[in-house]
């Protein structure tokens, strides 16, 4: 019986160690999603609250007064991670929020793209546009906005 208890404690200790090793990596996920914008915008960095306000339709102009248009990915892990990290909503909550905005006449559904390539192409070709992509995306044609 004593040997069984020892093995159980060893197994529990191993699980605790694995969980402890995984936790620091959770914070690094935000680095896997980057906020991008058209190269013509004046801002080089924004704070997380501004990103949230943009994607919830609460901030509609850049510091120079030009209009902001934000675009999103239709779905996927990068979409989910962006929403969780910056907007503090799940994909379902975000969709419900925007459906309510549309229903009450306070906004229009954001333009959504099936792929990062399509989203990047749209952002690079239209002034004032902001979006997000994975950390692995080719962002040469857009401005990567750093977080303050």
Backbone as CSV, one residue per row, in Angstrom:
resi,resn,N_x,N_y,N_z,CA_x,CA_y,CA_z,C_x,C_y,C_z
1,UNK,0.826,-1.196,0.000,0.000,0.000,0.000,0.869,1.259,0.000
2,UNK,1.951,1.262,0.730,2.835,2.414,0.808,3.447,2.730,-0.550
3,UNK,3.783,1.690,-1.326,4.348,1.884,-2.660,3.308,2.507,-3.597
4,UNK,2.060,2.100,-3.484,0.978,2.650,-4.293,0.770,4.139,-4.015
5,UNK,0.834,4.481,-2.728,0.683,5.889,-2.342,1.843,6.714,-2.904
6,UNK,3.036,6.190,-2.853,4.224,6.855,-3.388,4.066,7.100,-4.884
7,UNK,3.614,6.102,-5.626,3.431,6.246,-7.074,2.344,7.270,-7.395
8,UNK,1.283,7.267,-6.604,0.220,8.250,-6.800,0.740,9.665,-6.568
9,UNK,1.489,9.872,-5.508,2.058,11.193,-5.221,3.040,11.613,-6.309
10,UNK,3.804,10.665,-6.819,4.746,10.949,-7.894,3.994,11.381,-9.156
11,UNK,2.900,10.678,-9.453,2.092,11.013,-10.629,1.467,12.399,-10.478
12,UNK,0.942,12.690,-9.307,0.335,14.014,-9.063,1.396,15.104,-9.172
13,UNK,2.561,14.862,-8.609,3.656,15.828,-8.707,4.052,16.081,-10.154
14,UNK,4.082,15.030,-10.959,4.397,15.171,-12.383,3.362,16.008,-13.109
15,UNK,2.093,15.786,-12.798,1.022,16.577,-13.423,1.127,18.050,-13.035
16,UNK,1.392,18.304,-11.771,1.543,19.687,-11.312,2.698,20.361,-12.039
17,UNK,3.794,19.648,-12.212,4.950,20.181,-12.920,4.608,20.488,-14.377
18,UNK,3.883,19.594,-15.032,3.484,19.834,-16.418,2.591,21.061,-16.543
19,UNK,1.644,21.203,-15.655,0.755,22.366,-15.680,1.554,23.642,-15.438
20,UNK,2.463,23.602,-14.471,3.280,24.788,-14.175,4.145,25.178,-15.364
21,UNK,4.621,24.206,-16.102,5.438,24.498,-17.273,4.591,25.075,-18.403
22,UNK,3.342,24.699,-18.483,2.477,25.170,-19.569,1.954,26.578,-19.324
23,UNK,1.750,26.967,-18.101,1.137,28.254,-17.779,1.899,29.452,-18.341
24,UNK,3.223,29.552,-18.247,3.894,30.728,-18.797,3.677,30.897,-20.296
25,UNK,3.439,29.823,-21.003,3.238,29.907,-22.439,1.885,30.509,-22.800
26,UNK,0.934,30.452,-21.886,-0.388,31.010,-22.174,-0.308,32.499,-22.449
27,UNK,0.492,33.234,-21.711,0.641,34.669,-21.909,1.312,35.008,-23.220
28,UNK,2.102,34.095,-23.750,2.815,34.344,-25.000,1.897,34.238,-26.209
29,UNK,0.701,33.732,-26.040,-0.213,33.579,-27.171,-0.524,34.907,-27.827
30,UNK,-0.614,35.968,-27.056,-0.956,37.270,-27.624,0.057,37.682,-28.686
31,UNK,1.298,37.254,-28.526,2.332,37.577,-29.508,2.076,36.856,-30.830
32,UNK,1.230,35.837,-30.804,0.924,35.081,-32.009,-0.127,35.760,-32.874
33,UNK,-0.702,36.851,-32.398,-1.674,37.625,-33.170,-1.180,39.061,-33.200
34,UNK,-1.115,39.629,-34.406,-0.625,41.001,-34.551,-1.712,41.894,-35.125
35,UNK,-1.791,43.101,-34.596,-2.698,44.107,-35.126,-1.972,44.777,-36.279
36,UNK,-2.658,44.876,-37.416,-2.066,45.491,-38.608,-2.955,46.618,-39.091
37,UNK,-2.362,47.527,-39.844,-3.130,48.644,-40.405,-2.534,49.038,-41.743
38,UNK,-3.289,49.824,-42.477,-2.799,50.394,-43.715,-1.583,51.261,-43.394
39,UNK,-0.600,51.258,-44.259,0.638,52.001,-43.996,0.421,53.504,-43.888
40,UNK,-0.718,54.010,-44.346,-0.980,55.437,-44.319,-1.448,55.987,-42.991
41,UNK,-1.741,55.149,-42.018,-2.214,55.698,-40.737,-1.047,56.290,-39.959
42,UNK,-1.340,57.276,-39.140,-0.296,57.977,-38.397,0.213,57.178,-37.200
43,UNK,-0.644,56.401,-36.566,-0.269,55.677,-35.358,0.725,54.555,-35.659
44,UNK,1.731,54.455,-34.786,2.665,53.332,-34.835,2.385,52.356,-33.711
45,UNK,1.685,52.838,-32.682,1.333,51.986,-31.555,-0.006,52.434,-30.992
46,UNK,-0.693,51.496,-30.381,-1.978,51.767,-29.730,-2.034,50.930,-28.457
47,UNK,-2.855,51.348,-27.512,-2.986,50.519,-26.316,-4.128,49.520,-26.512
48,UNK,-4.156,48.517,-25.655,-5.137,47.438,-25.772,-6.569,47.959,-25.689
49,UNK,-6.805,48.988,-24.876,-8.156,49.548,-24.761,-8.613,50.182,-26.076
50,UNK,-7.685,50.821,-26.775,-8.034,51.425,-28.057,-8.385,50.333,-29.073
51,UNK,-7.626,49.258,-29.072,-7.932,48.145,-29.979,-9.331,47.618,-29.680
52,UNK,-9.627,47.410,-28.416,-10.952,46.929,-28.012,-12.039,47.893,-28.489
53,UNK,-11.831,49.187,-28.241,-12.823,50.188,-28.645,-13.018,50.224,-30.162
54,UNK,-11.947,50.054,-30.913,-12.067,50.037,-32.380,-12.934,48.868,-32.822
55,UNK,-12.638,47.679,-32.314,-13.331,46.482,-32.777,-14.727,46.324,-32.186
56,UNK,-15.068,47.172,-31.220,-16.444,47.215,-30.720,-17.195,48.423,-31.287
57,UNK,-16.554,49.139,-32.207,-17.202,50.265,-32.856,-17.312,51.509,-32.001
58,UNK,-16.570,51.570,-30.920,-16.644,52.714,-30.012,-15.625,53.794,-30.357
59,UNK,-14.659,53.478,-31.182,-13.656,54.451,-31.649,-13.696,54.404,-33.163
60,UNK,-14.013,55.534,-33.772,-14.230,55.529,-35.219,-13.280,56.408,-36.016
61,UNK,-12.326,57.070,-35.327,-11.372,57.885,-36.075,-9.984,57.807,-35.452
62,UNK,-8.982,57.938,-36.332,-7.591,57.949,-35.907,-7.263,59.312,-35.299
63,UNK,-6.085,59.474,-34.742,-5.696,60.726,-34.080,-5.709,61.916,-35.031
64,UNK,-5.523,61.665,-36.335,-5.550,62.769,-37.300,-6.964,63.069,-37.811
65,UNK,-7.955,62.377,-37.261,-9.350,62.614,-37.637,-9.847,61.737,-38.776
66,UNK,-8.965,61.004,-39.426,-9.405,60.145,-40.536,-10.188,58.952,-39.989
67,UNK,-11.153,58.467,-40.765,-12.008,57.378,-40.275,-11.272,56.039,-40.163
68,UNK,-11.704,55.268,-39.180,-11.183,53.916,-38.974,-12.195,52.934,-39.545
69,UNK,-11.704,51.989,-40.313,-12.508,50.833,-40.712,-11.767,49.614,-40.187
70,UNK,-12.455,48.765,-39.439,-11.793,47.556,-38.966,-12.364,46.350,-39.695
71,UNK,-11.500,45.379,-39.905,-11.896,44.146,-40.576,-11.454,42.965,-39.729
72,UNK,-12.137,41.836,-39.910,-11.865,40.648,-39.098,-11.719,39.413,-39.979
73,UNK,-11.190,38.372,-39.377,-11.219,37.058,-40.006,-12.580,36.444,-39.698
74,UNK,-13.102,35.633,-40.620,-14.420,35.026,-40.411,-14.443,34.101,-39.205
75,UNK,-13.369,33.338,-39.030,-13.324,32.358,-37.945,-11.905,31.825,-37.815
76,UNK,-11.730,30.876,-36.923,-10.439,30.220,-36.761,-9.761,30.565,-35.451
77,UNK,-8.661,29.888,-35.197,-7.970,30.060,-33.922,-7.379,31.464,-33.759
78,UNK,-6.915,32.079,-34.862,-6.372,33.445,-34.755,-7.486,34.439,-34.433
79,UNK,-8.649,34.235,-35.025,-9.825,35.070,-34.737,-10.195,34.936,-33.259
80,UNK,-10.290,33.696,-32.798,-10.653,33.449,-31.402,-9.632,34.051,-30.440
81,UNK,-8.358,33.875,-30.752,-7.299,34.397,-29.892,-7.304,35.919,-29.854
82,UNK,-7.491,36.551,-31.017,-7.553,38.008,-31.054,-8.703,38.508,-30.186
83,UNK,-9.890,37.932,-30.377,-11.057,38.374,-29.615,-10.850,38.175,-28.113
84,UNK,-10.309,37.046,-27.736,-10.071,36.763,-26.318,-9.050,37.738,-25.736
85,UNK,-7.982,37.983,-26.476,-6.883,38.815,-25.982,-7.228,40.292,-25.934
86,UNK,-7.797,40.816,-27.010,-8.002,42.260,-27.120,-9.435,42.711,-26.847
87,UNK,-10.415,41.969,-27.316,-11.810,42.405,-27.203,-12.468,41.834,-25.947
88,UNK,-11.837,40.815,-25.376,-12.336,40.170,-24.160,-13.702,39.533,-24.373
89,UNK,-13.892,38.958,-25.566,-15.132,38.263,-25.891,-14.811,36.982,-26.641
90,UNK,-15.730,36.025,-26.548,-15.627,34.842,-27.386,-16.150,35.214,-28.775
91,UNK,-15.915,34.355,-29.739,-16.416,34.618,-31.090,-17.943,34.727,-31.085
92,UNK,-18.607,33.894,-30.316,-20.073,33.943,-30.239,-20.541,35.250,-29.601
93,UNK,-19.886,35.679,-28.528,-20.250,36.942,-27.876,-20.024,38.125,-28.819
94,UNK,-18.924,38.095,-29.556,-18.612,39.170,-30.505,-19.674,39.231,-31.602
95,UNK,-20.022,38.089,-32.143,-21.047,38.030,-33.187,-22.394,38.532,-32.662
96,UNK,-22.758,38.102,-31.469,-24.015,38.542,-30.853,-24.000,40.049,-30.626
97,UNK,-22.872,40.577,-30.158,-22.731,42.012,-29.931,-22.996,42.769,-31.227
98,UNK,-22.385,42.332,-32.335,-22.544,43.043,-33.594,-23.935,42.851,-34.198
99,UNK,-24.539,41.716,-33.993,-25.922,41.529,-34.460,-26.856,42.488,-33.733
100,UNK,-26.609,42.684,-32.444,-27.412,43.634,-31.667,-27.188,45.060,-32.170
101,UNK,-25.926,45.419,-32.475,-25.630,46.745,-33.001,-26.391,46.976,-34.312
102,UNK,-26.396,45.970,-35.163,-27.097,46.080,-36.443,-28.595,46.217,-36.211
103,UNK,-29.147,45.363,-35.360,-30.589,45.353,-35.093,-31.067,46.688,-34.533
104,UNK,-30.236,47.317,-33.684,-30.636,48.583,-33.071,-30.229,49.798,-33.910
105,UNK,-29.621,49.554,-35.067,-29.231,50.645,-35.949,-27.980,51.383,-35.515
106,UNK,-27.203,50.796,-34.640,-26.006,51.463,-34.118,-24.728,51.068,-34.854
107,UNK,-24.839,50.175,-35.807,-23.640,49.753,-36.514,-23.942,48.741,-37.597
108,UNK,-22.905,48.386,-38.323,-23.001,47.381,-39.380,-22.012,46.266,-39.083
109,UNK,-22.340,45.067,-39.489,-21.442,43.934,-39.274,-20.083,44.246,-39.885
110,UNK,-19.016,43.912,-39.182,-17.683,44.158,-39.729,-17.436,43.302,-40.972
111,UNK,-16.645,43.843,-41.882,-16.242,43.100,-43.070,-15.351,41.960,-42.605
112,UNK,-15.661,40.744,-43.067,-14.917,39.565,-42.636,-14.295,38.854,-43.831
113,UNK,-13.126,38.289,-43.597,-12.383,37.607,-44.663,-12.112,36.160,-44.280
114,UNK,-12.123,35.300,-45.286,-11.902,33.872,-45.066,-10.438,33.538,-44.831
115,UNK,-9.532,34.387,-45.315,-8.104,34.091,-45.166,-7.323,35.339,-44.778
116,UNK,-6.148,35.102,-44.185,-5.269,36.213,-43.830,-4.799,36.960,-45.068
117,UNK,-4.542,36.237,-46.152,-4.082,36.863,-47.385,-5.087,37.871,-47.909
118,UNK,-6.374,37.498,-47.894,-7.432,38.411,-48.343,-7.519,39.626,-47.421
119,UNK,-7.423,39.388,-46.114,-7.507,40.473,-45.144,-6.325,41.427,-45.320
120,UNK,-5.129,40.898,-45.446,-3.938,41.739,-45.631,-4.043,42.549,-46.916
121,UNK,-4.502,41.925,-47.976,-4.660,42.625,-49.254,-5.639,43.794,-49.116
122,UNK,-6.734,43.583,-48.420,-7.723,44.638,-48.224,-7.144,45.774,-47.371
123,UNK,-6.476,45.407,-46.278,-5.889,46.419,-45.390,-4.857,47.251,-46.146
124,UNK,-4.004,46.588,-46.917,-2.938,47.324,-47.614,-3.484,48.239,-48.699
125,UNK,-4.627,47.913,-49.262,-5.175,48.695,-50.358,-6.201,49.744,-49.993
126,UNK,-6.502,49.894,-48.708,-7.551,50.828,-48.287,-7.095,51.643,-47.080
127,UNK,-7.145,52.961,-47.210,-6.657,53.825,-46.129,-7.541,53.736,-44.896
128,UNK,-6.894,53.845,-43.744,-7.596,53.862,-42.464,-8.020,52.510,-41.936
129,UNK,-7.713,51.437,-42.663,-8.200,50.111,-42.278,-7.239,49.451,-41.294
130,UNK,-7.827,48.754,-40.309,-7.079,48.012,-39.304,-7.665,46.610,-39.200
131,UNK,-6.808,45.648,-38.929,-7.227,44.260,-38.772,-6.220,43.514,-37.918
132,UNK,-6.204,42.213,-38.037,-5.266,41.393,-37.268,-4.949,40.129,-38.053
133,UNK,-3.777,39.585,-37.796,-3.325,38.349,-38.441,-2.470,37.564,-37.461
134,UNK,-2.147,36.352,-37.824,-1.265,35.540,-36.993,0.153,36.102,-37.039
135,UNK,0.946,35.726,-36.071,2.332,36.158,-36.024,3.152,35.655,-37.193
136,UNK,2.693,34.603,-37.852,3.433,34.010,-38.970,3.088,34.648,-40.319
137,UNK,2.076,35.510,-40.356,1.626,36.096,-41.624,2.670,37.044,-42.204
138,UNK,2.712,37.137,-43.529,3.596,38.069,-44.232,2.962,39.453,-44.177
139,UNK,3.564,40.347,-43.423,2.998,41.687,-43.201,3.803,42.788,-43.887
140,UNK,4.542,42.444,-44.930,5.396,43.427,-45.608,4.591,44.574,-46.227
141,UNK,3.349,44.310,-46.632,2.565,45.334,-47.323,1.699,46.186,-46.395
142,UNK,1.775,45.920,-45.082,0.973,46.654,-44.104,1.865,47.122,-42.952
143,UNK,1.289,47.922,-42.085,2.004,48.392,-40.885,1.594,47.511,-39.705
144,UNK,2.564,46.957,-39.011,2.283,46.217,-37.795,2.242,47.225,-36.656
145,UNK,1.137,47.265,-35.969,0.925,48.232,-34.892,1.379,47.589,-33.580
146,UNK,2.292,48.242,-32.892,2.750,47.699,-31.617,1.813,48.150,-30.509
147,UNK,1.842,47.389,-29.410,0.990,47.709,-28.274,1.756,48.580,-27.295
148,UNK,1.109,49.641,-26.830,1.726,50.549,-25.842,1.719,49.908,-24.479
